Amino acid sequence: MVLLRSCFTLCLLLVCSGAVLPAELECRPLQIREVAYSGPQEFGQGLLWRISKPGSPPSHIFGTIHVAERHVRAQLGQVRQALTGSRVFVMEAVFDADGIELLREMMFFNDATRLGDVIPADLYTRTLAILNAYHITEQQLSMMKPWAAYLTMSYPADMGIILDQRLLQLAEAAGIGAEGLESLAEQGQLFNNFSLTDQVRLLTDAVCHRALMESDFAQMIALYTTGDLAELSAYGQRYAFADNTLYETLTEKLLTRRNRLMVERMQTALATGDAFIAVGALHLPGAEGVLALLQQNGFDITPVF
């Protein structure tokens, strides 16, 4: 399920003016719809792909999933040789100290605003209960922006070292340099640019439908481990609200636009060749997915597994 964002102005309207936030959580009903995969069928199955173009050594692109390594050890084993034999490892964003600090600064209010000032009391209480499993204290939560709380609970609580980090560790152990297609700050800004109203809406929907999100974690991992990109893509689109505008915008920002940006930024690595590129699996399939865009750029795309 894709339930994935001016603070000062809203504070004036809701707090300084004396307006009272609703105490009860207002949950919107979810609609379940049948969604068929409509992208190129040739890109609907497979996690590791060989990317080639005359004049350059071939490279590989791998669809990852941002979960703990223990869930995907078989997939990690299958790509290890391709990764360690590469010239460079390219991932969505490298986890560098400066980037982590900038991302952290974005996630928290930098003024007197507190999360409890901008969301209903019941939503705050239920958010705190959920994030307790993530070892988030009440003091930390009180300073978090709604999008940061939402994003934290969008992943399983028992993350450990995620697959992307493990790939980076393997690359570093093999003496392979690492590059990012984006910065952590760019990724954080995608959410930080959403209005506070939209951020609260995202958090509300995520808390209201928490049980469904948790059941979806297991199903998404199951689809991923079989390499079924077509079904994985369709599965993530089957839920909608009566007014789904926010999530359509979110999909456009998080997938469609970033797919184009990623393909543009990976061109140098692909031109030199022998690159191992790892991006989230949902970026690969679809008519506007990374694989289709690379094919449009003249690359031959061949599934490895």
FIZA-663989 format. One record per residue (C-alpha): residue in one letter; x, y, z. Coordinates in steps of 0.2 Angstrom, whole numbers, padded with zeros to 4 digits, always signed. Last residue first. Example, Ala and Ser with C-alpha at 12.3 -4.5 7.8 and 13.67 -1.06 7.14 Angstrom:
2
S+0068-0005+0036;A+0062-0022+0039;
***
This chain:
305
F+0086-0068-0063;V+0098-0061-0076;P+0085-0051-0087;T+0092-0042-0102;I+0090-0024-0106;D+0098-0017-0122;F+0101+0002-0120;G+0096+0014-0133;N+0089+0028-0122;Q+0071+0021-0124;Q+0077+0005-0117;L+0084+0015-0102;L+0067+0023-0100;A+0058+0006-0100;L+0070-0001-0087;V+0068+0014-0076;G+0050+0014-0075;E+0038+0025-0086;A+0029+0011-0095;G+0030+0001-0079;P+0044-0009-0070;L+0060-0003-0062;H+0057+0010-0049;L+0046-0002-0039;A+0062-0012-0036;G+0071+0001-0026;V+0087+0006-0034;A+0104-0003-0035;I+0116+0001-0049;F+0132-0010-0052;A+0143-0002-0065;D+0155-0011-0077;G+0152+0003-0090;T+0160+0020-0093;A+0144+0025-0102;L+0133+0017-0089;A+0142+0027-0075;T+0139+0043-0084;Q+0121+0039-0089;M+0116+0036-0071;R+0110+0053-0068;E+0098+0054-0082;V+0090+0037-0077;M+0089+0043-0059;L+0081+0059-0064;R+0068+0051-0075;N+0063+0038-0062;R+0063+0051-0049;R+0049+0061-0058;T+0038+0045-0060;L+0042+0037-0043;L+0042+0048-0028;K+0035+0064-0035;E+0022+0057-0046;T+0017+0044-0033;L+0015+0057-0020;T+0004+0068-0032;E-0007+0053-0035;Y-0007+0050-0016;L-0013+0067-0012;T-0026+0067-0026;N-0034+0051-0019;D-0051+0059-0014;A-0062+0044-0012;F-0047+0035-0005;A-0037+0022-0014;Y-0029+0005-0012;R-0024-0007-0027;Q-0009+0003-0032;G+0005-0006-0022;Y-0002-0023-0028;A+0000-0018-0046;S+0018-0013-0044;L+0022-0029-0035;E+0012-0039-0047;A+0022-0033-0062;L+0038-0034-0052;D+0037-0052-0048;G+0054-0056-0043;T+0049-0071-0032;T+0057-0063-0017;Y+0048-0046-0021;L+0031-0054-0020;A+0034-0061-0003;I+0042-0045+0003;M+0026-0035-0002;Q+0015-0048+0006;A+0024-0047+0022;F+0024-0028+0023;D+0006-0028+0017;S+0000-0036+0034;E+0008-0021+0043;M+0000-0008+0032;L-0017-0016+0034;A-0015-0015+0053;R-0009+0003+0052;H-0024+0009+0042;C-0029+0024+0054;V-0011+0027+0058;A-0006+0028+0040;D-0021+0039+0035;T-0018+0051+0049;L+0001+0052+0045;L-0002+0056+0027;R-0016+0069+0031;V-0005+0077+0043;Q+0009+0079+0030;D-0004+0086+0018;T-0010+0100+0030;L+0008+0104+0034;S+0011+0107+0016;F+0023+0095+0006;N+0040+0101+0003;N+0047+0092+0017;F+0042+0075+0009;L+0053+0078-0007;Q+0065+0087+0003;G+0070+0072+0013;Q+0076+0063-0004;E+0085+0078-0009;A+0094+0079+0008;L+0099+0061+0007;S+0108+0065-0010;E+0103+0057-0026;L+0110+0045-0039;G+0123+0041-0026;E+0141+0035-0029;A+0151+0021-0021;G+0169+0015-0024;I+0173-0003-0025;G+0187-0010-0013;A+0178-0026-0011;A+0174-0023+0007;E+0167-0006+0002;A+0155-0015-0011;L+0150-0028+0002;Q+0146-0014+0014;L+0136-0004+0001;L+0126-0020-0003;R+0122-0022+0015;Q+0116-0004+0017;D+0104-0007+0002;L+0098-0023+0010;I+0093-0015+0026;I+0103-0018+0042;G+0091-0020+0056;M+0073-0016+0051;D+0063-0023+0066;A+0050-0009+0065;P+0044-0013+0048;Y+0044+0003+0036;S+0030+0016+0033;M+0031+0019+0052;T+0046+0030+0050;L+0039+0039+0035;Y+0023+0045+0044;A+0033+0051+0059;A+0044+0061+0048;W+0030+0067+0037;P+0021+0074+0053;K+0036+0084+0058;M+0045+0077+0074;M+0048+0088+0089;S+0035+0079+0100;L+0041+0062+0094;Q+0058+0064+0101;Q+0052+0069+0118;E+0039+0055+0118;T+0053+0042+0114;I+0056+0034+0097;H+0062+0016+0100;Y+0054+0010+0084;A+0041-0001+0093;N+0037+0015+0103;L+0033+0022+0086;I+0016+0014+0086;A+0011+0020+0103;L+0017+0037+0100;T+0007+0038+0084;R-0009+0032+0093;T-0007+0046+0106;Y-0004+0060+0093;L-0018+0054+0083;D-0030+0055+0098;A-0024+0072+0103;P-0027+0079+0085;I-0012+0085+0075;V-0004+0102+0074;D+0001+0107+0092;G+0005+0090+0097;L+0019+0089+0084;R+0027+0104+0092;T+0031+0121+0085;A+0044+0131+0095;D+0056+0132+0081;N+0067+0120+0071;F+0054+0107+0069;F+0062+0090+0066;M+0063+0079+0051;M+0073+0092+0040;E+0087+0093+0053;R+0089+0074+0052;L+0090+0074+0034;L+0104+0087+0035;E+0113+0076+0048;I+0112+0060+0038;G+0118+0069+0022;D+0134+0075+0032;A+0137+0058+0039;D+0136+0049+0022;F+0123+0036+0019;V+0125+0036+0000;A+0109+0039-0010;E+0099+0029-0023;M+0114+0017-0026;V+0129+0016-0038;F+0143+0004-0035;V+0158+0006-0046;R+0170-0005-0056;S+0160-0021-0054;G+0165-0039-0050;T+0160-0037-0032;L+0142-0033-0037;A+0140-0046-0051;Q+0146-0059-0039;R+0135-0054-0024;V+0119-0053-0035;Q+0113-0071-0032;G+0118-0071-0013;L+0108-0055-0010;Q+0093-0062-0018;A+0094-0078-0006;R+0097-0067+0009;V+0081-0057+0006;H+0072-0057+0023;R+0088-0057+0033;E+0094-0041+0025;A+0081-0031+0034;V+0069-0021+0022;H+0071-0007+0009;I+0068-0018-0006;T+0081-0018-0020;G+0080-0019-0039;F+0096-0022-0047;I+0104-0014-0062;H+0120-0022-0070;S+0133-0015-0082;P+0139-0020-0099;P+0156-0013-0106;S+0153+0002-0117;G+0154+0004-0136;P+0138-0004-0141;K+0125-0003-0127;S+0122-0014-0112;I+0112-0016-0096;R+0111-0033-0088;W+0096-0035-0076;L+0094-0041-0058;L+0077-0042-0050;G+0066-0051-0063;Q+0048-0051-0070;G+0037-0037-0076;F+0050-0029-0088;E+0046-0039-0103;Q+0028-0036-0100;P+0029-0018-0104;G+0018-0008-0091;S+0000-0010-0088;Y+0000-0021-0072;A-0018-0023-0068;V-0027-0014-0054;E-0042-0022-0045;R-0049-0009-0032;I-0050-0008-0013;Q-0057+0008-0007;L-0051+0014+0010;P-0062+0023+0022;R-0056+0039+0029;C-0052+0040+0048;E-0055+0056+0058;L-0045+0053+0075;E-0054+0061+0089;A-0049+0077+0099;P-0052+0089+0085;L-0040+0104+0085;V-0046+0119+0094;A-0044+0136+0086;G-0036+0149+0098;S-0030+0160+0085;C-0012+0156+0090;V-0015+0138+0088;L-0024+0133+0073;L-0023+0148+0061;L-0007+0155+0067;C+0001+0138+0068;L-0005+0135+0050;T+0003+0150+0044;F+0020+0146+0052;C+0020+0128+0045;S+0016+0136+0028;R+0021+0081+0016;L+0017+0038+0009;L+0002+0027+0010;V+0007+0016-0005;M+0000+0000+0000;
***
